[in-house]
Amino acid sequence: MRRRRRIHPPAGAYYVMTDIRDLTNVDDVTFTRRLIAEAGVAGVPGSSFFSRPELGVTKVRFAFPKRIETLAAAAERLSRLATLV
């Protein structure tokens, strides 16, 4: 099965809200905890940005006001993950 990519480049901000539903069956909080534990990369659960948290359970926010070397290292660690299910 081929996964559709849902990529929306940010229009001027230093963060991006991503949709994780094609990557995992777990909620945003579980996903971000595993992301930290397994890849050493932090994200913010999307549900924390919604007045109705259930609307954000398939979203994770990443900030990237970092040095290019830091971003490259994070990208390398993320590329090694097969799944966070």
Residue, then its C-alpha position, 0 to 999 in steps of 0.5 A: m500500500r502506498r502512503r499519501r504524503r500530506i505535506h504543507p510547508p509552513a508559510g513563515a513560521y518556525y514550526v510545522m503541524t504534522d498529521i501522523r495517522d498514516l504513520t501509526n495507530v497510537d495517539d499523539v501523546t504516545f507517539t511523541r513519548r516514543l519519538i523521544a525514547e526511540a529517536g531522541v527527537a521531541g515533538v509536541p502532542g497536537s491535542s495540546f493546541f485544541s480546545r477539544p483535544e480529541l481533534g488533535v490526536t492525529k497531529v504532532r507539532f515540530a519546531f525547527p529554530k535550530r542549527i542546520e547540524t541539529l536538524a540534520a542529526a534529527a533527520e538522520r535519527l528519524s530516518r532510522l525508525a521503521t515504525l512507532v506503532 
